[in-house]
Every structure is written in structure tokens, then in C-alpha cells.
């Protein structure tokens, strides 16, 4: 029994050793909102969970707020397309939340489409975070009670940059910040391109093989001693 427990302990330790290599991937969703974004906000005011969101006509103060909901890890990039559902509402200007850099531009062919491509050097972690504010032009012919629905394309789960250099920081194939040497070993090694998780897998497989071998060997010895 002791030997069997020892074998199981080996397997458990190997799994624990591998876990940190996969636990740092970021997950969550990008969204648009009719109100400023905070952790205490009502999610019904956002496009999360496929909610329908309408922007009221507030004249020169008509705005859309863009954010990200991070459920795990750290998000460093924000790339979305905002679509306005009323041609009386068009893009005027965009402003980035402190810490974010990049571009907020109107589509070259459609003034109701806005492209947002931003990066953060520090990233944002678990919670709701406002990334940008979009101010809209409202056509003078629009009714005072007229509204504009919004939708967000590219609502995929945000991911950490992998095998990338961002603002002088190096990230491996799992999105973890690493040293320059580790980045080059994992991402630039032609014999092992973007396979930083290969070694942990090999260790686990090898450990399981050894553990099973020890278990069978022990069981065989018990039979011989009966």
C-alpha cells in the first residue's frame, strides 16, 4: 500500500509542476456600454451576454464606452470593431483610457463603423475595465428621443500576446512574461518553434510511464512472495 501511495504521489506532483505553465492564459470578453464602466455596474447596460444596448441622443455628449471583462489572466491587447445601428449617429472622436495606446479610427467607407486597436504595457486583470470612450456626432435631423443600437465584432476571448515583444517586454508561447533569453529559447529556436510546453508534457508522460512501471513491478513482486 505504501508503494502504491508513493507512485500516486509522483503522478500528483508532476501534474502540479505542470499546472502553472497553462494557468496564465487570459480569458474574458470585450463589450460596448451605454454608461461608464466599473465593477459595480449593471451588465444589462453592456453588450455582454448578447444584450441589446441603445445609445440615447445626448447631443454633443452622446457617447459609447468600450471595455473588457477579464475572468482570468491579464489582457494586454484590445482589438474590436464598433458598429452603430443608426446612420444618424456617426463617429466623431475617440479617447483612450489612461495606460492604453493605439488607434481609434472611423472606417474609410462607413462612418457608422469604428475600428479600435489598442495595447497596454501593464495589462488589466480580473474585473471590468473601461478601455476607450467613443463620442458620436448626431445628425441635426435626428429626433431628441432617437436612439442608436450598438454591436461589437471580434467578441472573442482576449488572449495574452504569445511569442511577442510588447513595449520591451518578452512573452513566451503561453503568454507569460519571460526574460529575453527564455523568449529566444522558446520562440526563436528553429528546432522547437513555439513549443515551450513540450518539455512539461514530456516530463509528465515520462513520469507516468515510470510510475506505472513501478506499480506493475511492485504488484509482480507481491505475487512472487505469496
N, C-alpha and C positions, 0 to 999 in steps of 0.2 A: 504493500500500500504506500509506503514511504517513497519508493522509487517511482511509482505511478504519479504521485503528487509532485515529485520533483520534475518529471517530464512535463506535466501540465503547467508548472510554474515557468519553465523555459519558454513554452509557447506564449504564455501571457506576457512575459517580459519582452519578447520580440515584438508582439503586437503593440505594446505600449511604446516601445522605442520608435516604431514606425509612425504612430499616430500624429506627432507634431508636424510631420512632413506634408500632411494633407489637410490639416485643420485650419490653415491660414487663408484659404481661398475666400474671397469676398462674395457675399450673396445679398440680394435685395431687389429693389425695383425703382425706376425713375418715374416721375409723375409731374403733372401740372396741377395748380391750385388756384382757387379764386381769392384766397386770403394768404396773408403772410404765414410762413411755415414755422412750426415749433413742435416739440414733442407732445405738448398737451392739446394740440389741435384736433378738431373733428375730421376724421378721414373722409367723411361724406363730401367735404369740400375739395377733394382731390380726385384725380383720375384713377387712383388705386382701386383695386377690386372691381375694375370695369365700371366705375361710377361715371355718370354723365355730369359734366361740370359746365355751367354757363357763367360768362363774364358779363356783369352789368355795365351799362353805359354810364360812366362817370366822367365824361368829357376828357379833359387833359390828364385826368388821374385814372384812366382806365388801364388796368394792369393785370398781367398774368404772372404767377410766381412758379418757378421751376425748382424742383427738389429731388432728393433721393432718399429712399428708405433703406437703411443698411441693417440687415439682420445678423450678419456676422462678417468678420474680417474688416478690411479697410479699403475704401474706394478712392482711387486717385484720378480717374477719368470720367468725364460726363459728356456723352455724345448722343444728342436727340434731335428730332425734328418736330417742331410745334406746328400744328395745323389749326387755323382759325376757320370756323364753320359759317361765317357771315362776311360777305365781301365788303360790308360797310365798316368792318374792323380790319385794320391792316397794321403792319409793323411800323413803329416809329423809332424806338431805340431800345437797347438792352444794357443792363448794368450787371456786373458780376459781383457776387458776394465776396467779401474780403478773403484772401487766400487762394482764390481761383484766377487763373489766367487763360487766355484763349480768345476765340472769336464768337460773336453773336451776329449773324448776318441774315438779311432778307433774301429769299430766293430770287434768282435773276429773272425768272419768268412769272412768278406768282407772289404778289405782295402779302398774301394770307399765309404764306409758309415761312417759317423762321428756322434756320439751322444753327445749332448750338454745339460747339466743340471746345470743351474746357478741360483743364488739368489743375490738380492741386499738388503742391510739393509735399505737404504733410498728410494729405488724405483726410477722410472723415470715417469714423467708425460707427458702431451700433447706434441707431436712432434715426430721427427725421431731420434732414438738413436742407436749408434753402441754398440753392446754388446760383440762381440768377433771377432778375426781375425784368420782365418784358413790358414796356409801355407801348400802348396801342394808339393809333390815330383812329378817330371815329368820324365817319363822313357826316357832314353837316345835315344831310338829308335823313339821317337815322333818327328814329323816334326816341324820346327820352327814356322810355321803358324797354327799348330794344336790347336784346342780349346776344351774346356770341358763344356758341359751344366751342370747346377746345378738345383736341386729341393729341396724343403723343405717340410718334412712331419710335421704333427701336426700343420697346419696353422690355428688353432682355435684362437678365440679371447682370448687374455691373461686376466686372472682374478686375482683379489686380493686374497691373502690367506684368507680362511674363517675358523673360529673356529680353528685357528692355532697360535702357538707361534713361531716367527721368530726372531732370534738374541735378545731374551729377550723382544720383543715387542708382545703385545697381540692383536689379531684381532677377531672381532665378526663375526656373520654369514653373514653380508653384506660386509665384507672386510674392515671395519672401524677399525682404531687403537683405542683400549679402555684400560681401567685400568684392572689390574688383577682381581679385584672384579667383574667388569662388564663381563669380559670374563668367569669367573666361573659361574656367574648367568645365562648367555645366553647359553653357550656351554656345561657346565658340569652338569646343573640341569636335573636330570633324568625325572622330570615331564614335562619339556619343552625343549627337546633336539633340538638345532639349530633352534629355533623358535623365535628369537629376534624380528621379525617383526610382531608377533602375536598381541602384545599389540596395536601398531598403527592401525592395521586393526580393532581390536575390538573397539577402540575409534572412528574410522571413521563410522563403522556400527552403533554403538550406537548413535553417533551424528546425523546421517542421520535419524534414527528412531525417535529421539526426534524432529528434525526439521520438519519432515513430520507430526508428531503428532500435533505440534504447528500450522502448516499451516492448517490442517484439522479442528482443534479446532477453529481457528480464522475465517475460512470460515463458520463454522457452526454458530458461534455467529452472523456473519453478516446476515445470513438468518433469524435468530430469530428476529433481530432488524428491518427488513423491515416492 
